[in-house]
Amino acid sequence: MITKYVVKTKLRNGQIALTNLLSAAIDVVDKDELASLENEDWNKLDLKYWTSRGYYFKSEEEERAEWNKIVDIVTSDDWLTPRGVIIIPTFNCNLRCTYCYQDDSIHTSPIRTKDVLSKDQLYAILETIDSRPDTKRYLTAVLCGGEPLMPSCYDIVEEILDQLEKRKIATSIVTNGLTLTEAIDKFLNRFKNIENIQVTLDGPEIVHNKLRPLRKGEGSFRNIVSGIEQSLNKMTNTRISVRSNINTKDPNSLSGIKALHDYYSKRGWYDHKNFFPRVSPRWEYERHGCYAAECKKNFTSDFRRIAEYYKENFPLEVQIRWGIAFFWQRDFLLSQVFGTNPVLPKVKSCLATTEGSYVFGPDSKIYSCWEDIGVVKEAIGEYYPKWSINKENYSLWKGRSKLTVEDCKNCKFIFACGRCQATARNLHNDINTKGCVNPEEEEELLKYILPNLLNSYEVSGQSDLK
């Protein structure tokens, strides 16, 4: 029998691409070969080849055994289930972005804006890391906010980075970049464990300044550009991810991608190996969290508009370098076709559902998803002055995976889906259901992405993809 985990996609040259979502193989065949494969005519095909590629199984039981083998590897090997801690030094922010997913009160409340993580709170976090073996192995850390590089946070952030470096924990920082130049000169530049810094530019200067103004409405573009250039030049071993949030329904917003590309080229940013631009759809948030229901219903069309713009305006090497946030399927196919960073199968969408992964707020609360920070009813516990867990919220998040959701468990996209529990909550008002509108949407994405990649790659036969 031919596995059910196959997506068939027509290519421009009339051939058909087969994407095997169980074995992660991609093969290109002609119509006659496809017919022979579907009819299991082994007089015309090499049975050994198609078996080795994971397309042919003797029975449903054998196919399920292979499925179980992948699940066992994914769920039992620690290197496939990394843990992460997210530390929020402050809820305060020096920008007033028009589309922020966090409720504005989190940045403006007099009580909240005075909160800066204390050393006592930090040491409580470190005690958690040091005392729990499930959080210590393969651990990564992220600093975000609010704005983690507010000048009022410099001392505690320096201490956080120092403590994480002593523990050899790779760290990323999500910052608006406004004070990045100063922070690099004061302390960031001495740390070797900072693997990634994400900064946002939302278009040319006039567009960006409207979307990401300072508290009093002034522009932020030039300070952020200065910070990016400082980081590219002085933190050469750190990946500098420059993200642009685009309204895909607005042609002027989409054209900002090309304008930014030209701007990056003019400033020589592409000459830096640590420069990684990417685009994300900009959604209007109807509640806290990045996966608002109406936004996610437009998931496929948002992606197509961005991918189509890439194809029309960029050569292939630029398309590959520019990432698209949230579109895990594209990363999966890029890894298979072009040999970019490998994308591993997963049954948990993100760290929010992984045991031993936590978000620590300056309010002493523990959250599971960083989109919920500051929303106390979503907290899964407290870490200071003593450790305590809200068992109901904890089990809701940490107990959920694609293996616990019947629709996901039986879906052929289980290993190639990037949807998460926050999406499920906002689409269906139930965290324990599927995170997509329907599985056909996932197939539509794959069928759209793959031809563009393969046509660009000028694949002419299956041997090119072995």
N, C-alpha and C positions, 0 to 999 in steps of 0.2 A: 504494500500500500504506500501511496505517496503521502507524506506528512501534510497535515492541515495547516501547518505554520508557514505557509508560503504566500507571498504577495506577488502577483504577476503584473508587470508594467510594460506597456508598449513604448518602444523607442522610436526616434525619428527615422532611423534607417529600416524600420519594419521588423526588427528583431524584438525579442521579448526578454526583459530582465526578470530574473527570479530572485527574490529576496527571501532567504530562509531565516525566519525569526527564531528558530530553535537552535540552529548551528551557527548562525551569523554568516553563512556563506552567501555570496552573490554570484550568479551565473547568468550568462547571456546565451540565448538559444534562438533558432529560427522557428517558424511555424510548424514545420515538419517534426523537428526535434521535440517541440512542446507537445504535439499530438502523440508522439511515440511515448513520451514520459507519462502523460496523463492516462494513456491506454496500457502502460506498463509493458510495452513491446520491447523486450530485452534482446530480441534478435537485431534490432537496429541501434540499441544503446548499450553502453558499458555499465552493467549492473554494479560492478565493483566501484566504479567512479561515483555513481549517484548515491551509493550506500555510504561511501566515505565522506561525502559532502553533506550527509544528513537528510537527504530527500526521501530515501526509501527505507521502509521498515517492514518486517515480515508480518507484523500484527499491531493492533492498537496497544496491546500490552507492552510491546517492545518500544513503541514510541513514548508511552507513558513512563517507562523505565528511564529513558533518556531525559525526559522532562524532570523526573525525580532526582536524577543525578545532578542536573544543573541546580535545582533547588537546594539540594544538600550542600553543594559547593558554596553557593551564594550565602546560605544561612549559617554555615558552620565555620568558614574560613574568615578569620579576623581581617585579613588584608582586603577582603571584598566588602566588609562592613565597617568602614572607618568610623570613629567616634569624633564628635566635635563639641567644643564649648564656644558659646558666643557670649562675650562680655560687653555690657552696655555701660560705659563710664558715666554717661549722663543722658537725660532725656532732652536737655537743652539743645537748641540749634541756632546758628547765626544766619540761616537762610529761611525764607518763607516761600517754598516752592508751591506752585498753584495746584499741583496734583499729588501732593504727598499722601502716601497710604496711611500715615499716622494721623490721628485726630489732632487738629491744631492745638487743642487744650493741653496736649502732652508737652508742647514746646512753650506755652505761654502761662500756664498755671504758676503762680508765685511759689507754691510748695514744690512743684515738680522741677522748675528751673533752678532751684537752689540745690537740688540733689546732685551730688558728685560722689561717685563710688569712694568709700573710705578705705584706708589700709586694713582696718579690721574686717571689712566686707571682703576685700581681696584675699586676705589670708584664709578666710572661711572658704572661699572658692578654691584656693590652692589646696586646702586640706581635703576638700572633696576629690580633687584630681589625684592627690598623692595617696589617698586611702582606699580608693576604689579601683581594683584591677581592671574592671570593664571599661573605665574611662581612660586608663593610662596607656594602653596599647594603641598604636596608630592614631594618636590623638592629634587633631588640628584645632586651631583657635581662630576666632574672628573677633575683631573689635569694630563695633558700629554704634549707632545712636538712634535718635538725636544725632549729634555730631561729636565723634570721639576725639577730634583734635581741636576742640575749643581750648583757648589758652588756659581756662580755669582747670582743664583736665591734664595739662602737660605733666605735672608731677606724678599723678597716679598712673597715667598711661606709660610713662617711662618705667615706673616700678613694675607694672604689668608685663611689659615687654622684657624687662630684665629677668623677672621670675620665670617667664615662659622660655626664654633663651637658655637659662640654667637647666631647665627640664628638657631641652632639645625639642620643643614643641613648635612646629611650623605655624606661622601666624599670618593672617590677612587683615587688612584694614579697609573698611568701606568708609570713605570720607567725601565730603563735598569739595574738598581741595582748596577751600578758601584760605586756610592758614598753613597749607602744606609746605610752602617755602620756608616759613619761620620754623615749623616743627622739624623739618629735615636738618636745618642748621643747628637747632638747639639739641636734638637728641636722636631723631629717627635714623640718621645716617650711620650711627655706630652699631646698629643691630643687624646681625647676619641671618636671623631667623624669620625676617619678614619676606614671605614668598610672593605676596600679591598686594597691590594697592589699587583699589577701584575708585575712580573719579568720574564725574558726570559732566559732559558738555552736551547740551540739548539742541545744538544747531549753531549757525553763525551768531555773532555777538548780539545783534539786535533781537533775534529770536530767543536765544538762551536767557538774556537778561529779563525778558518778559516772564519767562517760565520759572526762573530761579533767582529772584531778586533778594537783596539783603532785607533785613527787618524793616528798614525805612524806605524800601523801594529802589535803592541804588543798584547798579549793575554789578555782577560778580564775575563776569567772563574773564577779564584780564588777569585778575588775581589767580584764578583757577588755572589759566594757561601758564602763568609763571610757575605755579606749583608743579604742574605736569612736567614742564621742561627741567625744573630742578631735579625731580625724581628720575627722569630719564637719564640725566647726566651724572647724578651723584649716587643713584641706587641701581647700578647696572645689573646686579644679580637679582633684582626684584622685578617681577612681572607688573607692568603698569597697564591696567585695563581701563580704557576710556570708553565709558558707556554713553550712548545717546538714546533718549526716550522719545520715540517718534509717534505722532498721531497718523496712523496709516491711512485714514480716510481723507486727510488733508494733503493735496498735492504739494503745497508749499512746504509742509513739514517733511514729506518724503524727499523733496529736492534738497533739503538741508543735509541729507546724507552725502550727496555728491559735493556740496559746498564744503562740508567738513573734510571730506577726503582731499579736496584740492588744498584746503587750509593746512592739513597735516603734511601733505607733500611739500608745500611751500616752506614750512617750518622745519622740514627734514626729520620728522618724527619716524617715518618709515625706515630710516637708516638705523634706528635703534632696535636691536633684536628683542628688547624687553617691552616693546610697544605693541599692545593688542587692542585694537578698536572693536567695538561691537554695538549692535543696535537692539533695543527692546521696544515692543509696542508700548505706547503710553496709554494707559487705561484710566478712565474716570472711576474712582473707587467709591462704591456705594456702601461700604462698611470697612472697618479695619481689616487689613489683610490684602494680599496682592492678587487674589483670585476672585474678584467680584463676578457674580453669576453672569450678568449680561456681557461682560468683557470676554469671559471664557467661551460663551456661545459663538463669539466671533473669532475664536482662536485660529482656525484654519485660514480664514480670509485675511486676517492680520499677517499671518506668516507669508501667504502667497504674495501679498502686496510688497512686502519687504524683499522677498526672494526674487520677485520679478524685477524690482528696481535694481537689485544687485546685478542680475543677468544683463539688463539693458545698458547699464552704465559702467560696469567694472569688468576688466579682464579676469580670467579665472583665478590667477594668483591673488588678486585683491579680494575676490569673493570668498576664497578660503580663509584669508587672514581676518576678514571681518566676521565675527561671530554674530549669532542671533540668540539673545537670551531666551530661556524657557523652551527652546525647540530642541529637545533632546534627540528627536528622530534624525535631525540633520547631523548632529554630532556623531550619531551611530553610523550613518551612511558615509560621512566623510572619513571616519576611521577605517571603514571597510574598503572604500574605493581608493583613497589616497594615502592610507597608512598614517594618518595623523594620530594624535593621542588616542590610545585604545579606550573604547567605551564598553564597560562591563555590564552584563545582565544584572538586573536588580529587581527585588520583589518589594523593597521599601523605597519610596520615592525620594526621600531626603532624610537628613539627620533628625528631623522633628519626631520621627517615629522610631528612632534607633535607641535602644537601651544605652544609658551612659552618656547621652548627648543632651546638653542643657543650655538654656539661655538665662544668663544671670543679669538681673536689672539692678539699677542703683536704689530701687525701692525694696531691696532684699527679697524680691519674689523670684521664683524659678518659673520660666515659661518653656514650652516645648517648641513653639514656632516663633521666629523673630518678628513675624508680622503681627503677633499678638502682644508685643511688649507694651506695658502700661495699662493693659486691659485686665484688671485684677481678677475678674470672674473667669478668665481663661488660664490663670496661673495654675501650675501643677504642684506648687509648694513654695516653701521658703527655705533660704539657706543661712539666714542670719537673723537674730543671734543664735538660733539653733536650727538644725536641719529638720524639716517636717514636709510630708508629702500629702497632697490632696489625692487620695487613692482613686476617686471617681474620674477626675480629669486626667490623672496619670495613665490609668489603664485605657482610657479612651484614645489617647495619642500613641502611647508606646505599644499597645496591644494590636494596633492596626497595621496590616500590610496587605499586599495584593493577594496573599494566600488566605486571608481571613474574609475577603469579600468575594462572594460567590460569582458575581458577574466578572470580576477580574481574574479569578482563579481559572475560569474556563475560557478566557479570551485568548485568541492567538497572539495578541500584542502584549501579553503579560511581561515579557522580557525586553520589550522595546517601546515602553510607554513612560512618559515623564510626568504624568498627571499625579496629583497628590491629594492628601486628605483635606487640605484647606479648600481645594477646588470642589471636592465632594460636599463639604459643609456648605459652601456658598451656592453651588448649583442645585443640590438636592436637599439641603437642610439636614443632612445626615452624614456624619464623618465616616460611617461604616458602609458606605456604598461607593459605586464607581466614581472616579473623578473626571469623567468625560461626559459629553452629551450623548454620544453613542460611539461604538467601536469603529463604525464606518468612517468617522472623522479621522481616526488615526490612519486608516488605510488610504484615505484621500491625501493626507499629508505625505505619506511614503510614495505614493504614486505620482505626486507632483515633484517631490524633491529628486528622486532617483534619476528620471530621464535627464534633468538638467545637468546633474553631476556626470552621468555616463556620456551624454552627448558632448559635454565639454571635454571629457577625457578621451573622446574618440575611440571608444571601445568597439572592436569589430568582431569579437568572439569570446567564448567562455574561457579560453586559455589565458586571456589577459587578466582574469580575476581569480585565478587559482591561488 
